[in-house]
Amino acid sequence: IMVDDMGWSDIGPYGAEIIQTPNLDRLAEEGLRFRQFYNNAKCTTTRASLLTGLYPRNGGRGIELLDGRMITLGEGMRLAGYQTGISGKWHNGNRAPHRPFDRGFDQSYGLWDGCCNFFDPAQADPKFKGGRVRFFGEDDRRITEFPDDFYTTDAFADRAAKMIRDFAGTGDPFFVYVPFTAPHYPIQAKPDDIAKYRGKFSMGWDELQKRRHSKAVELGLIDEGWDLPPRDPEAKPWDKAEDKEWQNLRMEVYAAMIDCVDQGIGRILAALEESEVEDHTLVLFLSDNGSCAESPGGENNTGHRPGPAEYYSHVGPSWAYAQNSPFRRYKSRMHEGGIATPMIARWPGVVPPGSITDQVGHIVDLLPSFLDLADTDYPETHRGATILPVEGISLVEVLKQPDRLVERSRPLFWAYAGSRAVRDGNWKLAWDARVKRWELYDMVADRTEMHDLAAAKPALARRLASEWETWADLTGVRYK
């Protein structure tokens, strides 16, 4: 289960004290939380890596990031004898041979490209967002009409629950991928869900960041010795914010969207229980990137009212910086606020309940982990093509023994739109596209990235930069 554009501390198990996530709370209580799990900081590239166990090629440019040299999770699990389904946002191609229907999924339903209107996916984006009508499909056909009570989050959860019931009824194993679009903009939610949060965020984003930081320390997820970052340059002081009623509404609607996801997760968990497969099923939850500071239509576009279907709003950088507490930066950037994700794993009888791990994980690890669980080797060839060697590692032993740390033979790498990073053990080197220089951080002593050690350790910084450049040349990143 993956959400879209959600900040690190936006759910109860990771520090949210206002947003109601009882089903995710339950998953965490019954399962394992990762302190250090990573995505690719961007919708498309995260989905490509999650599906393939590979870093994105060509620097993540272009929408269709899957090619014949790669297998997908759908194809890999199908080779292992699993039934496969996806309900949600694919975002890796809406034409053959790049649709989920073409790439290993027996059942597929949802959005084949970027985020759409939540109440009516056939409604075009506003002109300031390009005016596109997004592609919503089921298997090999396009869907263009939706019922009056339609809401994407509910539709994705309910279809996923149906897939679980259908697949479980056959007695054969199954794999279901549920990538929600919430809480990606446009921030739109149902009135009853919004009503739960009226006035709940009147303290503003500065205080929200501090509260979430304290909660994450209390939960044992972060070190209280790490300095809490100041506001990023894009964010404003709460006491200088204009139209606070509108500003609060943005966060209220955003919270309602996450609340609705949690309700949907509850129905998915109920389907597992009712199908009598709950004790035999691994459930994972994560986000595709950090919270989003993008402002399509302008940062103060108060003419667009958060919530209803007719408006196209966003949370903006000030709320986003609090949503990513205690980390810096946002979606598309390579500091921790862009690439760190909550990660919860529940597997009754296998994953120790209420556990936390320091294992460093990455979305490229999911495919090799699932194939390991399915007792299936990663193929060298598929459909007559030679397949690129998998770049992730299996984390199955960590799921079983959270205190055990699996070593990684190579560093982790990131790149998107000029920003870049490499992490090798406890060291991380990051380059922000707006700062344009390498910064070096000790992830044990300073994961909030407040103390740049590049000048103090120039040889280490040069070595990591060289390793990143070698990787960039290998995967086709343009960086000169």
C-alpha positions as CSV (number, residue, x, y, z in Angstrom):
1,I,0.0,0.0,0.0
2,M,1.5,3.3,-1.1
3,V,0.3,6.9,-0.6
4,D,1.2,9.8,-2.8
5,D,3.0,13.0,-1.7
6,M,2.6,12.3,2.1
7,G,5.1,13.7,4.6
8,W,7.1,11.6,7.0
9,S,5.2,12.5,10.1
10,D,1.6,12.6,8.6
11,I,0.4,9.4,10.3
12,G,0.1,8.5,13.9
13,P,2.9,5.9,14.0
14,Y,5.4,8.5,12.8
15,G,4.3,11.5,14.9
16,A,1.0,12.9,13.7
17,E,-1.0,13.7,16.9
18,I,-4.1,15.1,15.1
19,I,-4.7,13.1,11.9
20,Q,-6.7,10.0,12.8
21,T,-5.1,6.8,11.5
22,P,-6.3,4.0,13.7
23,N,-5.7,1.3,11.1
24,L,-2.1,2.3,10.4
25,D,-1.7,2.6,14.2
26,R,-2.9,-1.0,14.4
27,L,-0.4,-2.1,11.7
28,A,2.4,-0.5,13.6
29,E,1.4,-2.1,16.9
30,E,1.2,-5.5,15.2
31,G,4.2,-5.0,13.0
32,L,7.5,-3.3,12.3
33,R,8.5,0.3,11.6
34,F,11.6,1.3,9.7
35,R,13.4,4.4,11.0
36,Q,15.4,4.7,7.7
37,F,13.5,3.8,4.6
38,Y,13.8,5.7,1.3
39,N,12.0,6.4,-1.9
40,N,13.1,8.3,-5.0
41,A,11.5,11.7,-4.1
42,K,9.2,11.6,-7.1
43,C,6.0,9.9,-8.2
44,T,7.1,8.3,-11.5
45,T,10.6,7.3,-10.5
46,T,9.5,5.8,-7.2
47,R,6.9,3.7,-8.9
48,A,9.4,2.5,-11.6
49,S,12.0,1.5,-8.9
50,L,9.3,-0.2,-6.7
51,L,8.1,-2.2,-9.7
52,T,11.5,-3.2,-11.0
53,G,14.1,-3.4,-8.2
54,L,16.2,-1.0,-10.3
55,Y,17.1,2.7,-10.2
56,P,15.3,4.7,-12.9
57,R,17.2,5.0,-16.1
58,N,17.7,8.2,-18.1
59,G,17.5,10.3,-15.0
60,G,13.8,9.7,-14.7
61,R,13.0,11.7,-17.8
62,G,9.9,10.7,-19.6
63,I,6.8,9.1,-18.3
64,E,7.4,5.5,-19.5
65,L,10.2,4.2,-17.4
66,L,9.7,0.5,-17.9
67,D,11.4,-1.2,-20.9
68,G,12.1,-4.7,-22.1
69,R,15.3,-5.0,-20.0
70,M,13.2,-5.0,-16.8
71,I,10.7,-7.2,-15.2
72,T,7.9,-5.8,-13.0
73,L,6.7,-7.0,-9.6
74,G,3.6,-8.2,-11.5
75,E,5.7,-10.3,-13.9
76,G,8.0,-11.6,-11.2
77,M,5.2,-12.7,-8.9
78,R,3.4,-14.2,-11.8
79,L,6.5,-16.3,-12.5
80,A,6.3,-17.4,-8.9
81,G,2.8,-18.7,-9.4
82,Y,1.0,-15.7,-7.8
83,Q,-2.2,-14.0,-8.9
84,T,-1.5,-10.3,-9.3
85,G,-3.6,-7.1,-9.1
86,I,-3.1,-3.4,-9.0
87,S,-5.7,-0.8,-7.8
88,G,-4.6,2.8,-7.9
89,K,-2.0,5.0,-9.6
90,W,0.3,3.3,-12.0
91,H,2.0,6.3,-13.6
92,N,4.4,4.4,-15.8
93,G,2.7,4.5,-19.1
94,N,-0.9,4.5,-20.4
95,R,-0.4,2.8,-23.8
96,A,0.7,-0.7,-24.8
97,P,3.2,-2.2,-23.9
98,H,3.6,-0.1,-20.8
99,R,0.2,-0.5,-19.0
100,P,-0.2,-2.8,-15.9
101,F,-2.3,-5.1,-18.2
102,D,0.8,-5.5,-20.4
103,R,3.3,-5.8,-17.6
104,G,2.2,-8.8,-15.5
105,F,-1.0,-7.8,-13.7
106,D,-4.0,-10.1,-14.0
107,Q,-6.4,-7.5,-12.7
108,S,-5.8,-3.7,-13.1
109,Y,-7.9,-0.8,-12.2
110,G,-7.0,2.9,-11.7
111,L,-5.1,5.8,-12.9
112,W,-2.5,5.0,-15.5
113,D,-0.8,8.5,-15.4
114,G,-0.6,11.4,-12.9
115,C,-3.1,12.5,-10.3
116,C,-6.6,13.5,-11.3
117,N,-9.8,15.1,-9.9
118,F,-10.7,12.9,-7.0
119,F,-14.5,13.1,-7.6
120,D,-14.5,12.9,-11.4
121,P,-11.3,11.6,-13.1
122,A,-12.8,12.5,-16.4
123,Q,-12.6,16.2,-15.5
124,A,-9.7,18.0,-17.2
125,D,-6.9,19.6,-15.1
126,P,-7.1,23.4,-15.0
127,K,-5.2,25.4,-17.7
128,F,-2.5,26.3,-15.2
129,K,-1.8,22.6,-14.8
130,G,-1.9,21.9,-18.5
131,G,-5.5,21.1,-19.1
132,R,-5.1,17.3,-19.5
133,V,-7.7,14.7,-19.0
134,R,-5.9,11.9,-17.1
135,F,-6.1,8.3,-18.3
136,F,-8.3,6.1,-16.0
137,G,-8.5,2.5,-17.0
138,E,-9.4,-1.1,-16.2
139,D,-7.2,-3.7,-17.8
140,D,-7.1,-2.8,-21.5
141,R,-10.0,-0.3,-21.7
142,R,-10.4,3.4,-20.7
143,I,-13.1,4.5,-18.3
144,T,-14.6,7.9,-19.0
145,E,-17.8,8.0,-16.9
146,F,-18.0,7.8,-13.1
147,P,-21.0,7.6,-10.7
148,D,-22.1,10.7,-8.7
149,D,-20.8,9.3,-5.4
150,F,-17.4,8.4,-6.9
151,Y,-14.2,9.3,-4.9
152,T,-10.9,7.8,-6.1
153,T,-9.5,6.8,-2.6
154,D,-12.7,4.8,-1.8
155,A,-12.7,3.3,-5.3
156,F,-9.1,2.1,-5.1
157,A,-9.6,0.6,-1.6
158,D,-12.8,-1.1,-2.5
159,R,-11.5,-2.6,-5.7
160,A,-8.4,-3.8,-3.8
161,A,-10.6,-5.5,-1.2
162,K,-12.5,-7.2,-4.0
163,M,-9.3,-8.4,-5.6
164,I,-8.3,-9.9,-2.3
165,R,-11.6,-11.7,-1.9
166,D,-11.5,-13.0,-5.5
167,F,-7.9,-14.1,-5.3
168,A,-8.2,-15.7,-1.9
169,G,-11.2,-17.6,-3.0
170,T,-9.1,-19.6,-5.5
171,G,-6.8,-20.9,-2.8
172,D,-3.7,-19.7,-4.7
173,P,-1.3,-17.1,-3.4
174,F,-1.7,-13.5,-4.5
175,F,0.1,-10.1,-4.7
176,V,-2.0,-6.9,-4.7
177,Y,-0.4,-3.4,-5.2
178,V,-2.5,-0.5,-3.9
179,P,-0.9,2.9,-4.8
180,F,-3.4,5.6,-3.6
181,T,-3.3,9.1,-5.1
182,A,-4.1,10.8,-1.8
183,P,-2.9,13.2,-0.5
184,H,-1.5,14.5,-3.8
185,Y,-3.0,17.7,-5.0
186,P,-5.7,18.7,-6.0
187,I,-6.5,18.5,-2.3
188,Q,-10.1,17.4,-2.4
189,A,-12.0,15.5,0.3
190,K,-15.5,14.5,1.4
191,P,-17.3,17.0,3.6
192,D,-17.8,14.6,6.5
193,D,-14.1,13.8,6.6
194,I,-13.1,17.5,6.5
195,A,-15.5,18.3,9.3
196,K,-13.5,16.1,11.7
197,Y,-10.5,18.6,11.4
198,R,-12.2,22.0,11.6
199,G,-10.0,24.2,13.7
200,K,-7.6,21.5,14.5
201,F,-4.6,23.2,12.9
202,S,-5.1,26.7,14.1
203,M,-1.8,26.6,15.9
204,G,-0.1,26.9,12.5
205,W,2.7,25.1,10.7
206,D,5.6,26.3,13.0
207,E,4.0,24.8,16.1
208,L,2.9,21.7,14.2
209,Q,6.5,21.0,13.2
210,K,7.6,21.2,16.8
211,R,4.8,19.0,18.1
212,R,5.5,16.3,15.6
213,H,9.2,16.5,16.3
214,S,8.5,15.9,20.0
215,K,6.1,13.1,19.2
216,A,8.6,11.3,17.0
217,V,11.2,11.6,19.8
218,E,8.7,10.1,22.2
219,L,8.0,7.2,19.8
220,G,11.7,6.4,19.6
221,L,11.9,7.1,15.9
222,I,14.4,9.9,16.0
223,D,17.3,11.1,18.2
224,E,16.4,14.0,20.5
225,G,19.9,15.2,20.0
226,W,19.3,16.1,16.3
227,D,18.7,19.8,15.7
228,L,15.2,20.7,14.5
229,P,15.7,22.5,11.2
230,P,14.4,26.0,10.7
231,R,11.9,26.8,8.1
232,D,13.0,26.2,4.5
233,P,13.4,29.4,2.5
234,E,10.1,28.6,0.6
235,A,8.1,28.5,3.8
236,K,6.8,31.6,5.7
237,P,6.4,32.3,9.4
238,W,2.9,31.4,10.6
239,D,2.4,34.8,12.3
240,K,2.9,36.5,9.0
241,A,0.6,34.3,7.0
242,E,-2.4,36.0,5.3
243,D,-5.9,34.6,5.2
244,K,-5.4,32.1,8.0
245,E,-8.9,30.7,7.5
246,W,-8.0,29.6,4.0
247,Q,-4.5,28.4,5.1
248,N,-6.1,26.2,7.9
249,L,-8.6,24.8,5.4
250,R,-5.7,23.5,3.2
251,M,-4.4,21.5,6.1
252,E,-7.9,20.3,7.2
253,V,-8.6,19.0,3.8
254,Y,-5.2,17.3,3.5
255,A,-5.7,15.6,6.9
256,A,-9.2,14.4,5.7
257,M,-7.6,12.8,2.6
258,I,-5.2,10.8,4.8
259,D,-8.0,9.9,7.2
260,C,-10.0,8.5,4.2
261,V,-7.0,6.5,3.1
262,D,-6.8,5.0,6.6
263,Q,-10.5,4.1,6.4
264,G,-9.8,2.4,3.1
265,I,-6.9,0.5,4.6
266,G,-9.3,-0.7,7.3
267,R,-11.6,-2.2,4.6
268,I,-8.5,-3.9,2.9
269,L,-7.5,-5.4,6.3
270,A,-11.1,-6.6,6.8
271,A,-11.0,-8.3,3.4
272,L,-7.9,-10.2,4.5
273,E,-9.5,-11.2,7.7
274,E,-12.8,-12.2,6.2
275,S,-11.0,-14.3,3.5
276,E,-9.1,-16.1,6.3
277,V,-5.7,-15.2,4.9
278,E,-4.7,-12.4,7.3
279,D,-2.2,-14.6,9.2
280,H,-0.5,-15.6,5.9
281,T,-0.2,-12.2,4.4
282,L,2.6,-9.6,4.5
283,V,1.2,-6.0,4.4
284,L,3.5,-3.1,3.7
285,F,2.8,0.7,3.9
286,L,4.9,3.6,2.6
287,S,4.8,6.9,0.7
288,D,6.2,7.6,-2.8
289,N,8.0,10.8,-1.7
290,G,8.0,13.5,0.9
291,S,5.3,16.1,1.2
292,C,4.9,18.5,-1.8
293,A,5.8,22.2,-1.9
294,E,4.7,22.7,-5.5
295,S,2.2,25.4,-6.0
296,P,0.4,25.0,-9.4
297,G,-1.6,28.1,-10.1
298,G,0.4,30.2,-7.6
299,E,1.1,29.9,-3.9
300,N,-1.7,32.2,-2.8
301,N,-4.4,31.0,-5.2
302,T,-7.2,31.7,-2.7
303,G,-9.7,31.6,-5.5
304,H,-9.4,27.9,-5.4
305,R,-11.2,26.6,-2.3
306,P,-9.6,23.4,-0.8
307,G,-12.1,20.5,-0.7
308,P,-14.7,20.6,-3.4
309,A,-14.4,18.9,-6.8
310,E,-14.6,22.2,-8.8
311,Y,-11.4,23.6,-7.3
312,Y,-7.7,22.7,-7.7
313,S,-5.7,23.5,-4.5
314,H,-2.5,22.4,-2.9
315,V,-1.0,22.6,0.6
316,G,2.0,24.8,-0.4
317,P,5.5,24.9,1.1
318,S,4.7,26.1,4.6
319,W,2.4,23.3,5.5
320,A,4.7,20.8,3.6
321,Y,7.7,21.7,5.7
322,A,5.7,20.8,8.9
323,Q,4.4,17.6,7.3
324,N,8.0,16.5,6.7
325,S,9.0,17.2,10.3
326,P,11.7,16.7,11.5
327,F,13.5,16.7,8.1
328,R,14.5,19.3,5.5
329,R,13.2,20.0,2.0
330,Y,10.4,18.4,0.0
331,K,9.3,16.2,-2.8
332,S,11.8,16.2,-5.8
333,R,14.7,17.2,-3.5
334,M,17.3,14.9,-2.1
335,H,17.6,16.0,1.6
336,E,15.7,13.7,3.9
337,G,12.4,15.6,3.6
338,G,12.2,14.5,-0.1
339,I,13.4,10.9,0.1
340,A,12.5,9.6,3.6
341,T,9.3,7.6,4.0
342,P,7.4,5.9,6.7
343,M,7.6,2.2,6.2
344,I,5.4,-0.3,8.2
345,A,5.4,-4.1,7.7
346,R,2.9,-6.4,9.4
347,W,3.1,-10.2,9.0
348,P,1.4,-12.1,11.9
349,G,3.6,-14.7,13.5
350,V,6.6,-13.7,11.5
351,V,7.2,-9.9,12.0
352,P,7.6,-9.2,15.8
353,P,4.8,-6.9,16.9
354,G,5.6,-3.3,18.0
355,S,9.2,-3.5,16.7
356,I,11.4,-0.9,15.1
357,T,14.5,-1.4,13.0
358,D,17.5,0.8,12.1
359,Q,18.0,-1.1,8.8
360,V,18.5,1.2,5.9
361,G,15.9,0.2,3.2
362,H,15.0,1.5,-0.2
363,I,12.2,0.8,-2.7
364,V,14.6,-1.1,-4.9
365,D,14.7,-3.7,-2.2
366,L,11.0,-4.5,-2.5
367,L,11.1,-6.7,-5.6
368,P,14.0,-8.8,-4.5
369,S,12.4,-9.2,-1.1
370,F,9.1,-10.4,-2.6
371,L,10.8,-12.8,-4.9
372,D,12.7,-14.1,-1.9
373,L,9.5,-14.7,0.0
374,A,8.0,-16.4,-3.0
375,D,11.2,-18.7,-3.2
376,T,11.7,-17.5,-6.8
377,D,15.0,-16.5,-8.4
378,Y,15.3,-13.2,-10.2
379,P,15.4,-14.1,-13.9
380,E,18.3,-13.4,-16.2
381,T,16.0,-13.3,-19.3
382,H,12.3,-12.6,-19.8
383,R,10.3,-12.5,-23.1
384,G,13.5,-13.2,-25.0
385,A,15.4,-10.2,-23.5
386,T,18.4,-10.1,-21.2
387,I,17.2,-8.5,-17.9
388,L,19.3,-5.9,-16.1
389,P,20.7,-7.2,-12.8
390,V,18.6,-6.3,-9.8
391,E,20.0,-3.4,-7.8
392,G,18.1,-3.9,-4.5
393,I,18.7,-6.4,-1.7
394,S,16.3,-8.8,0.1
395,L,15.1,-7.5,3.5
396,V,13.3,-10.7,4.5
397,E,15.7,-11.5,7.3
398,V,15.1,-8.0,8.8
399,L,11.4,-8.5,8.7
400,K,11.9,-11.7,10.8
401,Q,14.6,-10.2,13.1
402,P,14.4,-6.4,13.2
403,D,17.6,-6.2,15.2
404,R,19.5,-7.8,12.4
405,L,21.1,-5.5,9.9
406,V,21.7,-6.7,6.3
407,E,24.8,-5.2,4.7
408,R,24.6,-3.5,1.3
409,S,27.5,-4.0,-1.0
410,R,27.0,-0.7,-2.8
411,P,25.9,2.8,-1.8
412,L,22.3,4.0,-2.4
413,F,21.9,6.7,-5.1
414,W,19.4,9.4,-6.1
415,A,18.9,11.9,-8.8
416,Y,16.0,14.1,-10.1
417,A,15.8,17.4,-11.8
418,G,19.4,18.5,-10.9
419,S,19.2,17.4,-7.2
420,R,21.3,14.3,-6.3
421,A,22.5,12.3,-3.4
422,V,24.5,9.2,-2.4
423,R,24.4,7.3,1.0
424,D,27.2,4.9,1.9
425,G,26.8,3.5,5.4
426,N,26.3,6.3,7.8
427,W,27.5,9.0,5.4
428,K,25.2,10.9,3.0
429,L,26.4,13.4,0.3
430,A,23.6,15.6,-1.1
431,W,23.4,18.3,-3.8
432,D,20.3,20.5,-3.9
433,A,19.5,21.9,-7.3
434,R,18.9,25.4,-5.8
435,V,22.1,25.4,-3.7
436,K,24.4,23.8,-6.3
437,R,27.1,22.4,-4.1
438,W,27.8,19.1,-2.3
439,E,27.0,18.8,1.4
440,L,28.1,16.0,3.6
441,Y,26.2,14.6,6.6
442,D,26.6,12.0,9.3
443,M,23.3,10.2,9.4
444,V,23.8,8.8,12.9
445,A,24.7,12.1,14.6
446,D,22.8,14.5,12.3
447,R,20.0,13.0,10.2
448,T,18.2,16.3,10.1
449,E,21.1,17.5,8.0
450,M,22.0,20.6,10.0
451,H,25.8,20.3,10.1
452,D,27.6,20.1,6.7
453,L,30.9,18.3,7.0
454,A,32.0,18.6,3.4
455,A,34.7,21.2,4.2
456,A,35.9,19.2,7.2
457,K,36.1,15.8,5.3
458,P,37.0,16.8,1.7
459,A,38.5,13.4,0.8
460,L,35.3,11.6,1.8
461,A,33.1,14.1,0.0
462,R,35.2,13.7,-3.2
463,R,35.0,9.9,-3.0
464,L,31.3,9.9,-2.6
465,A,30.8,12.4,-5.4
466,S,33.0,10.3,-7.7
467,E,30.9,7.2,-6.9
468,W,27.7,9.2,-7.6
469,E,29.1,10.3,-11.0
470,T,30.0,6.7,-11.9
471,W,26.5,5.6,-11.1
472,A,25.0,8.6,-13.0
473,D,27.0,7.6,-16.1
474,L,25.8,4.0,-15.8
475,T,22.1,4.9,-15.5
476,G,22.0,7.9,-17.9
477,V,21.7,10.8,-15.6
478,R,22.6,14.2,-17.1
479,Y,24.5,16.2,-14.5
480,K,27.4,18.1,-16.1
